[in-house]
Amino acid sequence: MSKQAHTPGPWEVHWGEYYPEVRKRFRPDHHSIVCGTVHGYMYSENREAEQRANARLIAAAPDLLEALNNLIAAMDRDGDLKYETLREDARHIVELATGGDK
């Protein structure tokens, strides 16, 4: 498993004053912090829809990273070579997401 250097999930999407915000809520009845705002392509016809879609994808990042790490661990335990390409792709994505920190 890689060291966690990002704000832990789950992350949520909220509409901020002008842009969608990806937020980390600490508990349902408490405050949240903004992990990032999502600015869409200025000349897009569907800018708001694009912003919301990008924000949802970003908000899913901690869960996607955890799922990839679980998949890699399961494939390593199985040891079956038919998974080698998928395993290497997953490792590459984890490296991109974590900056290579293991």
MARZA-837281 format. One record per residue: residue number from 1; chain; x negated, y negated, z negated of N, C-alpha, C in turn. Coordinates in steps of 0.05 Angstrom, whole numbers, plus 32768, in hexadecimal, padded with zeros to 4 digits. Last residue first. Layout:
<lokols>
    k  c  n_east  n_north  n_up  ca_east  ca_north  ca_up  c_east  c_north  c_up
  NUM  A       X        Y     Z        X         Y      Z       X        Y     Z
...
</lokols>
This chain:
<lokols>
    k  c  n_east  n_north  n_up  ca_east  ca_north  ca_up  c_east  c_north  c_up
  102  A    7F94     7F9F  802E     7F9F      7FB9   8025    7F9B     7FBB  8007
  101  A    7F9D     7F6C  805B     7F97      7F72   803F    7FA4     7F8C  8037
  100  A    7FAB     7F5E  808F     7F97      7F73   808C    7F90     7F7A  806F
   99  A    7FD5     7F3C  808C     7FBA      7F30   8092    7FA4     7F44  808E
   98  A    8006     7F53  8089     7FF7      7F4F   8070    7FDC     7F41  8074
   97  A    8019     7F56  80BD     802A      7F4A   80A9    801A     7F43  808F
   96  A    7FF0     7F72  80D8     7FF8      7F57   80E0    8007     7F48  80CB
   95  A    7FF1     7FA2  80BA     7FD9      7F91   80BA    7FE0     7F75  80C3
   94  A    8024     7FB4  80C9     801F      7FAE   80AD    8006     7F9C  80AB
   93  A    801A     7FBC  8100     802E      7FA8   80F8    802A     7FA0  80DA
   92  A    7FF4     7FE6  80FC     7FED      7FCD   8109    8001     7FB6  8101
   91  A    8013     800E  80E4     7FFC      8003   80D6    7FF3     7FE8  80E2
   90  A    8038     8017  810E     8041      800E   80F4    802A     8001  80E4
   89  A    8015     802B  8136     8024      8013   813B    802E     8006  8120
   88  A    8003     8059  811B     7FF0      8044   8122    7FFE     802A  8128
   87  A    8033     8076  8119     8024      806F   8101    8011     8058  8106
   86  A    803F     807D  814F     8051      806D   813E    8043     8064  8125
   85  A    8012     809D  815D     8017      8083   816A    8029     8071  8159
   84  A    801A     80CB  8139     8002      80BA   8139    8006     809F  8146
   83  A    8042     80F0  8136     8047      80D6   812B    8030     80C2  812F
   82  A    802D     8120  8145     8040      8114   8157    8048     80F7  814F
   81  A    800C     8133  811C     8000      8122   8130    8014     8115  8143
   80  A    8021     8133  80D9     8027      813D   80F4    801C     8129  8109
   79  A    801D     8124  80A4     8004      812B   80B3    8009     8134  80CF
   78  A    803E     811A  8079     8045      812E   808B    802D     8137  809C
   77  A    8023     80EF  8060     8028      8107   8051    802E     811F  8063
   76  A    8025     80C9  8089     800B      80D2   807F    800E     80EC  806F
   75  A    805C     80C1  808D     804E      80CE   80A4    8032     80D8  809B
   74  A    8065     80A9  805C     8072      80C2   8062    8064     80D0  8079
   73  A    8046     807A  8061     8040      808D   804C    804C     80A8  8052
   72  A    8060     8062  808D     8044      8069   808F    803D     807E  807A
   71  A    8092     8058  8075     8090      8069   808C    8073     8073  8090
   70  A    8084     8033  804D     8090      804D   8045    808E     8061  805C
   69  A    8072     8009  806D     8060      8016   805A    806A     8031  8051
   68  A    80A3     7FFD  8087     808C      8007   8096    8077     8015  8084
   67  A    80C2     7FEC  805B     80CA      8003   806B    80B3     800F  807B
   66  A    80A5     7FBE  804C     80A8      7FD4   8039    80AF     7FEE  8048
   65  A    80AD     7F9F  807A     8092      7FA6   8072    8093     7FBE  805F
   64  A    80E5     7F98  8079     80D8      7FA6   808F    80BC     7FB0  8088
   63  A    80EA     7F7B  8049     80F6      7F96   804B    80EA     7FA6  8062
   62  A    80CF     7F4B  8057     80C6      7F5C   8040    80D1     7F78  8041
   61  A    80EF     7F3B  8087     80D2      7F43   8088    80C9     7F53  8070
   60  A    8121     7F26  8088     811F      7F44   8087    8102     7F4D  8084
   59  A    8119     7EF1  8090     8122      7EF9   8075    8120     7F18  8072
   58  A    810C     7EF1  80C6     80F7      7EEA   80B2    80FF     7EF4  8097
   57  A    813E     7EFE  80DB     8128      7F0F   80E0    8111     7F0A  80CC
   56  A    815C     7ED2  80CA     8164      7EED   80C0    814C     7F00  80C4
   55  A    8142     7EA9  80E6     8141      7EA9   80C9    8148     7EC4  80BE
   54  A    814F     7EB7  811B     8133      7EB7   8112    8131     7EB8  80F4
   53  A    8186     7EAE  8118     817C      7EC9   811E    815F     7ECB  8116
   52  A    8188     7E76  810D     8193      7E8A   80FA    8189     7EA6  80FE
   51  A    816F     7E62  813B     8164      7E5D   8121    816E     7E72  810D
   50  A    8194     7E73  8162     8178      7E7D   8163    816B     7E79  8148
   49  A    81C0     7E55  8153     81C2      7E72   8153    81A6     7E7F  8153
   48  A    81AB     7E22  815C     81B4      7E2A   8141    81B5     7E48  813F
   47  A    819F     7E23  8195     818B      7E1E   8181    8193     7E28  8165
   46  A    81B0     7E31  81C9     81BC      7E3D   81B1    81A9     7E3B  8199
   45  A    8190     7E16  81EC     81AD      7E10   81ED    81BB     7E1B  81D3
   44  A    8152     7DFA  81D7     8163      7E11   81DA    8181     7E09  81DA
   43  A    812E     7DD3  81CD     813E      7DD0   81E5    8150     7DE8  81EA
   42  A    8113     7DE0  819D     8121      7DC7   81A0    8134     7DC6  81B7
   41  A    8119     7E1D  817E     810E      7E10   8195    811F     7DF8  819C
   40  A    8123     7E14  8137     8127      7E20   8150    8119     7E11  8167
   39  A    8105     7E1E  80F9     810B      7E0A   810D    810D     7E18  8128
   38  A    8110     7E32  80BA     810E      7E3D   80D5    8118     7E27  80E9
   37  A    80EA     7E30  807E     8100      7E27   808E    80FB     7E2F  80AB
   36  A    80D9     7E5B  8046     80D4      7E4E   8060    80ED     7E43  806C
   35  A    80E5     7E66  8013     80CD      7E72   801D    80C6     7E66  8038
   34  A    8100     7E43  7FDF     80FF      7E44   7FFC    80E4     7E50  8004
   33  A    811D     7E65  7FA7     8108      7E54   7FB3    8108     7E57  7FD1
   32  A    8157     7E5E  7F7E     8147      7E6C   7F91    8132     7E59  7F9B
   31  A    8176     7E65  7F3C     816C      7E56   7F54    815C     7E69  7F67
   30  A    81A7     7E96  7F28     8191      7E83   7F24    8188     7E77  7F3E
   29  A    81CB     7EBF  7F2D     81D4      7EA7   7F20    81BE     7E92  7F1B
   28  A    81AE     7EE9  7F46     81C6      7EDD   7F53    81CF     7EC3  7F46
   27  A    8168     7ED9  7F43     817F      7EE8   7F39    8198     7EDA  7F45
   26  A    8147     7EC3  7F6C     813C      7ED2   7F55    8151     7EE3  7F47
   25  A    8144     7EC2  7FB1     8155      7EBD   7F99    814B     7ECF  7F83
   24  A    8120     7EA4  7FE0     811D      7EBA   7FCD    812F     7EB2  7FB5
   23  A    8133     7E90  8023     8130      7E8C   8006    812D     7EA6  7FF6
   22  A    812E     7E6E  805C     812A      7E89   8051    8123     7E85  8034
   21  A    815D     7E42  8079     8147      7E46   8066    8146     7E63  805E
   20  A    816F     7E1F  80B4     8171      7E37   80A3    8158     7E39  8091
   19  A    8171     7DD6  80AE     8167      7DEF   80BA    816E     7E07  80A8
   18  A    8186     7DAB  8092     8184      7DA9   80AF    817E     7DC4  80BC
   17  A    818F     7DBD  805D     819A      7DA4   8066    819B     7DA2  8085
   16  A    8198     7E04  8068     818E      7DED   8058    819B     7DD4  8063
   15  A    81B9     7E3F  8063     81B7      7E27   8074    81AF     7E10  8062
   14  A    8194     7E79  8052     81A7      7E64   804B    81A4     7E4D  805E
   13  A    8182     7EBC  804B     8184      7EA5   805E    819A     7E92  8054
   12  A    8155     7EDC  801D     8170      7ED6   8027    816E     7EBE  803A
   11  A    812B     7F12  800A     812F      7EF7   8013    814A     7EF4  801E
   10  A    811E     7F3D  7FD2     812A      7F37   7FEB    812C     7F19  7FF1
    9  A    80D6     7F35  7FDC     80F2      7F34   7FE4    8104     7F3C  7FCD
    8  A    80A1     7F0B  7FC3     80AF      7F25   7FC5    80CC     7F21  7FCE
    7  A    8077     7EE4  7FE9     808D      7EE3   7FD6    809D     7EFC  7FD8
    6  A    803A     7F08  7FF7     8050      7EF8   7FFE    8064     7EF6  7FE7
    5  A    8014     7F2C  7FEB     800B      7F10   7FE9    8022     7EFD  7FF1
    4  A    800A     7F6A  7FD1     801F      7F57   7FD8    8015     7F3B  7FD5
    3  A    7FDD     7F97  7FEF     7FE3      7F84   7FD9    7FF8     7F71  7FE3
    2  A    7FF8     7FD3  800D     7FE9      7FBA   800E    7FF0     7FA9  7FF6
    1  A    7FEF     8018  8000     8000      8000   8000    7FEF     7FE7  8000
</lokols>
